[in-house]
Amino acid sequence: LKVSNFRSFGEEETIIPLKDMSIFIGNNSTGKTTAMQALIKLFGVYAKDRELMRADFHVPPGVNPEDLTEAALYLEAVIEFAELQNTARSGMGCIPQLFHQMVVNGQGQAPYVRIRLSATWQRGNTPDGDIDPKLEFITVAEGETITDENRIPVKPHQRSLIQAFYVPAMRDPRTQLKHDSGTILYRFFKAVKWTSDFTDTLTAKSEEVNGLFTSQPGVQTVENLIKAQWKEFHDDIKYSEAGLGFSATELEKVLKRVEVYFRPTPEEKSYTIDQLGDGLRSLFYIALVSALLKLEADYTSMTAEAGIEIDCTSIPVLTIMALEEPENHLAPHLLGRVIGLLKNVSSQTNAQVIISSHTPA
């Protein structure tokens, strides 16, 4: 990872080497979170997480931010494909993703891909000013001069081949586990091979539940009151009928309401992720990421009875898990188990793990 003029990193390029499992250790405000955020700006699963803001541009020491009228930054990921170094190895029969964007330093060396996010900021009529970001492949080897001719825009589907999950020090499982495009549960459900009659049966059963619900006298009374009051305010024929019912009759809508639950519990009902303690939330989230990566790595060896069908071109080439302060909310004796889980994640061929902590313990 290369960083220049991003938050606490100055203009001089900082190179951060990353392995299967990398650990940043340091005091507060030493750049641990900033290094993780650089990866999220490049490969975060949410569009809002990838947006650059005025505060992302470095302000040099001793300079008043009000005196700045323009600034520039860049973040570059260098992704090495070491498995392609020996092209004579067994099973080498397919063209890898991003093949046309690969470069090499010399004959016999491992190919790699350079993805660079560069941006300029200028003071404008809004508080954030005008920010112009560009995400591009750099198609020359490191050390060579970069020109307009060797910059190729990265398309959205190419960016999504690398996905970074960020688990901040303050955990919010509802955000991390909800079923949205690109999230963990979405990738799980996308792999499920739904039977041909499932959708029709789901719709029919949902309508049956709707009918049972609206047949209740009390529900009908409430619905009639709402209808009457709505017609007092809205007399257009469009949208004139208001009714009560469950909207989740389509598969995608139902999946958005799927929750992880746990049992047995101290009570008669099951617990959701929100009802777990902070420590168990952290452990479960790591276990969930590990399960997802194992599914995507092993699906080709699964039998038809497993009910899994994955389009290999849709699987991310690399999933990066960036975890801040794993010691947060956890008893010391559990930390060994956490590190063991993270090592399992990093050992997957399609994953890397980055951890930050205040202590080397």
N, C-alpha and C positions, 0 to 999 in steps of 0.2 A: 504494500500500500504506500503510495506517494502522496504527500500532503504539502500544499503551499498556500499560505495566506488564508487558512481556514481557522477561524476562532482563535485559539491560543497558539497556533502554529504560525510562525512568521513567514516572510517571503522566501527565505532559503528553503529549498526542498528538503523535507524530512522523509526518509525511507524507513518504513516499519516492516520488517520481515515477519511473515506469518507462516506457521506450520499447521499440521493437523489440529493441534491443540496449543493455543498461545495464551499466555497469562500476562496481563499488565498489573504491576504492583507499584503503588506509590501513594503519596499523600493526596489530600484534596487539592483540586485545581492544578494538577500536574499534566492533564491531557488525556487521562484514561477514557473518560466518556467521550471526549472529542474524537479520539481515534475510532471508537465504535460508531459515533455519529457519521463519520466520513463514509463508512461502509453502508450505513443506512441511507445516506443521501444518494449513493450509487444504486443500491439494490434493495431498498426497503420494500415490503410487500404493499404498503399503503401509499397512495399518491401524495397524501398530505405530509407523510414523513420524508418524502424525497424533495419537497419544496425548499428552495433556498430563501433565507431571510436576510435582512440587513445585518443582523447580529452575527451571521456566519462569516462575514468578511473581517479579516484581522485588522485591528487598529494597533499600529506600532506604539511601543512604549514612549511616553512623553508627548504623544500627539493627541490633541483635543478632537474627539470624533466630530464635533461641529465644524471643524476646519477642513474635513475631508470632502471632496466633491466627486471622487471616483475611486474605485478599487477593483481588483481582479483576484480570482483564486482558481485553483484547480485541484482536483482529487483524481488520482489514477490508480486503478487496480490492474496488476499484472498477474494473469492467470496462466500458470505453467501446466502443460500437458505432458508430464513426465512419462506416462504410459505409452506415448507415441514415439519416444526416442528410439526404441528398437522396433522398426517397422516389419521385421522378419518374424516377430513373435507369433505364436499360435493364436488363431482366431481373429487376426487382423484383417477383417474383410469388409468393413463399413467405413464410410466417410464420417468423421466426427463432426459434432456441432461446431459452428464457427470456423470451419476449416479455411474458408476464403479470407478470414481476418487474421490468420496466424502468421507470425514472423519467427525467424530464427536468428541467432547470433552467428552461427557458423555450421558447417557440415557436421552431422553426427550429434548435434546438440538438441536438447528438448525444445519443441516449439512452444510458443506462448502467445497470449492475446493481451493487448493493451486496450483498456476501456477508460476513457478520461472524461470527467465532468469538469468543464471549464465555464466560468461565469464572470461577467462584468457587472459592476454596480455604478450607477450615476445618481447624483442627487436629483430629485424630481419634485413633482407637485404633491406627492403623497409621503407620509412619514417613512415608508420603507424604500422610497426612491424607485428607480427603474432597474430591474434585474433581468439580465439576458443570459440564460443558461444554455449550454450545448453539451449533449452527451454523444461522444464519438469514439469510433475505433481509431487507434493510431496504427497505421500499417507500415511503419518502419521500425527497425530494431532500436533498442534503447541506445542512447548515445548519438544517434543520427539526428540531423536537423528535421524538425517537424514543420511541414508546409501545408498549405490548403489542399494540395494534391493528395497528401497521404492522410487525410481526415475523412472518415466515412460516418455519416449519422447512424446511431444505434436505433433500430426499430423497436417498438414496444415488446413484440414477441421475443426479440433477441435479449432484451434486458431481463425479461422474466425467466430466462434460462438460469439465472443466478438470483437466488432469493435470500434475504437476510432477515432473520427474526431477532428482534431486539427485546430483551427482558430487562427492564430497568430495575434499579435498586428498590423502587417503590412498585410492588407488584399489583397489577390490576387484571385478575383472571377473566373478568367479564369481557374486557377488550381483547385479551389474548386468545380466548377460546371461542368467541362468537363465530358463527358460520357466515363469513363474508368471502367474496372472491379472493383467492390467494392465501387465505389463512389455513391453519392446520386442519380443522374439521372439514373445510371445503375440499382440501386435497384428499382426505380420507374418503368422503362421499363420492367424489368424482371417480374414484377407483372401483366403486361398487357396481357390479353388473346387475342392473335391475331386471327382473323377469318381465316378459312382455305384457302380462295381465296386471302387473302391480299398480300402474298408474290408474287404470280404469277402476280397479277395486278400491284404491285409496280415495278417489273422487266420490264413488258411490257411498262408501262408509262415512266420509266427511259430511256428505249431504244428509245421510241418515241421522248423524249426531246433530246437525243443524236443525232438522225437523223436530227432533226430540226436545231440543232447547227452546225453540220458538213455540212449541205446543203448550208450554207451561202458562197457566192463566196470569201469573204475576208478570212474566216476561211480555205477554201480549198487552197488558195494561201499560207497562212502561213504554213499549214501542208505540202504542196509540197516542200517549201523551207527547212523545218526541215528535211524531208525525204532525200532530195538531199544532204544536208550537212552531215547527219548521215552516208550515204553510202560512203562518201569520207573517213570517219574514220573507218568504221566497215564493213568488207566484209564477215563475217561469216553469214551463212544462219540463224542461231539462232538470234533472236531479231533484224532481219534486217529491219522489217517494223515498223516505228514509226508513230503514229497517235495521234490525239487530240480527247478528249471526256471526259465525266464525268464518273469516276470510281465507283461512289456510286449507284450501281444497286442492291446490296444485302442489306437485312434489317439491318444487323449489321453495315455495312458501313454508311447507311443512318442515323441510330441512333447516330452515332458518330458526325454527323453534326447538330444534333438538338440543337437549342439554345432557351433559355428563352427570350421572348421579351415583351415589355411593350407599352401600348398605352392608351389613347391619349397622344401625345407629342406636344411640341411647334412647331415641324416640321410636314410635311405630312407623313413622314416615321415612322415606329416603332423604339423604342430604344432597344438595347441589354443591358445585364448586365454591360458591360464595359462603357456604356454611362451614367449610373446612378452616382450620387454623392456617396462619400465614406460612408456616413451615411445610405443612402438607401440600399447600397450593404449589409452592416452589418445586417440591419433589415430583408432584404429578405432572406439572408442565414439562419438566425435563423428560420424564418417562414418555409423555405423549409425543414429543419431538422424536425421541429415539424410536418409538413404534412406527411413526410415519416413514422415517428414513429406511427402516428395516423392510417395511412393506414395499417401498419403491425399489429397493435394491434386490429383493427376493421374488418379486411377482412372477418372473419368467419361469421359475421352478414350481409354481403353485399349480395344482390340478384344477380342472373345471369346476369341481365341487366347491372350491373355495369361493366362487362367486365374484372373482376379481377380474377386471378387464381394464388395462391401462394402455393408453396410446404412448409408446415410448418417446415420441417426439414432444410430448407435453410435460414430461418429467424434468424438473430443473436439473441442469448439469451439476450444480453445486448449491447446497443449502448451508448458509452460515448461521450459526447460533451465537449471538453476542449476549452474554449474561453478566450483569453487574452484581458484584458482591454476593456470591452464593451463600456467604455466611449470614446474610440478613435473615432474621426470623427463625434460624435453625439452631438447635442445640449442638454443641461442639461434637458430640459423638456421632451426629448424623452427617457431618461434613465429608467423612471418608466415603460414605455411601453416595453422596452427591457427586464427588469427584469421580467415583467409579462409573456412575451413570454417564457423566460427561465424556469420560474416556471411551465408553461404548459408542456414544454418538460420533465422536471424532474418528473412531476406527472404521466407520462406514466409508466406502469409497466415494460417496457423493456428499460428504459433509466436512465442515471445519467448525471448530469451537474456539471462541475467544472469551476469556474470563477477565474481569477486573476485580481487584481486591485491595484493601488497605494493608493487608498483612501477608507475609509469605507463609504463614502457618497453614 
